[in-house]
């Protein structure tokens, strides 16, 4: 009888999993949220332009230059943000100055 109680196969493992699952997932979710906030944090620039937004901003900026051409894209960004604009071309931060 004592040996049956000490046998680990005697216990139903599936009944233990739902009890320990929330205890394990809460710290993992908190850690993931913290890492997401750190990854999404950006240094604010004094030059206006489209936001970084997890790398989507540079993709949209570069795509606009490929699709519209340099002249039309520069005119679009200058109408939207002003004379000095910070954009990304080929993954590099580029400043457009025009008047």
C-alpha positions as CSV (number, residue, x, y, z in Angstrom):
1,X,0.0,0.0,0.0
2,X,2.8,2.4,0.8
3,X,4.6,1.5,-2.4
4,X,1.5,2.3,-4.4
5,X,1.4,5.8,-3.0
6,X,5.1,6.4,-3.8
7,X,4.8,5.2,-7.3
8,X,4.8,8.3,-9.6
9,X,2.7,6.4,-12.3
10,X,-0.1,6.1,-9.8
11,X,-0.9,9.8,-10.0
12,X,-2.7,11.3,-13.0
13,X,-0.3,13.7,-14.6
14,X,-3.1,15.5,-16.6
15,X,-4.8,16.6,-13.5
16,X,-1.6,18.4,-12.4
17,X,-1.0,20.3,-15.7
18,X,-4.0,22.7,-15.5
19,X,-3.1,23.6,-11.9
20,X,0.5,24.6,-12.8
21,X,-0.2,26.1,-16.2
22,X,-1.3,29.6,-15.0
23,X,1.5,29.8,-12.6
24,X,4.0,29.2,-15.4
25,X,2.4,31.3,-18.0
26,X,2.0,34.6,-16.1
27,X,5.8,35.2,-15.7
28,X,6.4,34.3,-19.3
29,X,3.7,36.7,-20.5
30,X,5.0,39.5,-18.3
31,X,8.5,38.9,-19.7
32,X,7.3,38.9,-23.3
33,X,5.4,42.2,-22.7
34,X,8.5,43.7,-21.2
35,X,10.7,42.6,-24.1
36,X,8.1,43.9,-26.5
37,X,8.2,47.3,-24.9
38,X,12.0,47.4,-24.9
39,X,12.1,46.4,-28.5
40,X,9.4,48.9,-29.6
41,X,11.0,51.8,-27.7
42,X,12.7,54.3,-30.0
43,X,14.7,57.4,-29.5
44,X,12.6,60.4,-30.5
45,X,14.3,62.4,-33.2
46,X,14.0,66.2,-33.5
47,X,13.5,65.8,-37.2
48,X,9.9,64.9,-38.1
49,X,9.1,61.9,-40.3
50,X,7.3,58.6,-40.3
51,X,7.6,56.5,-37.1
52,X,9.7,53.4,-36.8
53,X,6.9,51.1,-35.5
54,X,8.7,47.8,-35.2
55,X,10.4,48.2,-38.5
56,X,7.2,48.7,-40.5
57,X,7.9,52.4,-41.0
58,X,11.2,51.9,-42.9
59,X,9.6,49.3,-45.1
60,X,6.7,51.6,-46.0
61,X,9.1,54.5,-46.5
62,X,11.4,52.5,-48.8
63,X,8.4,51.1,-50.7
64,X,7.0,54.5,-51.3
65,X,10.3,55.7,-52.8
66,X,10.4,52.6,-55.1
67,X,6.7,52.9,-56.1
68,X,6.4,56.7,-56.5
69,X,9.9,57.6,-57.5
70,X,12.3,59.9,-55.7
71,X,10.7,63.2,-56.8
72,X,7.1,62.3,-56.0
73,X,7.9,60.6,-52.7
74,X,10.0,63.6,-51.6
75,X,7.1,65.9,-52.5
76,X,4.7,63.7,-50.5
77,X,6.9,63.7,-47.4
78,X,7.5,67.4,-47.7
79,X,3.8,68.2,-47.9
80,X,3.1,65.8,-44.9
81,X,6.0,66.7,-42.6
82,X,7.6,69.9,-43.7
83,X,10.9,71.1,-45.1
84,X,13.1,68.7,-43.1
85,X,12.0,65.0,-43.2
86,X,13.6,61.9,-41.8
87,X,12.8,58.8,-43.9
88,X,14.5,55.4,-44.5
89,X,15.9,54.4,-47.9
90,X,17.4,50.9,-48.2
91,X,17.3,50.5,-44.4
92,X,19.4,53.7,-43.8
93,X,18.0,56.8,-42.2
94,X,18.0,59.6,-44.7
95,X,17.2,63.3,-44.3
96,X,15.3,65.1,-47.1
97,X,15.9,68.9,-47.1
98,X,13.8,70.9,-49.5
99,X,12.0,74.2,-49.7
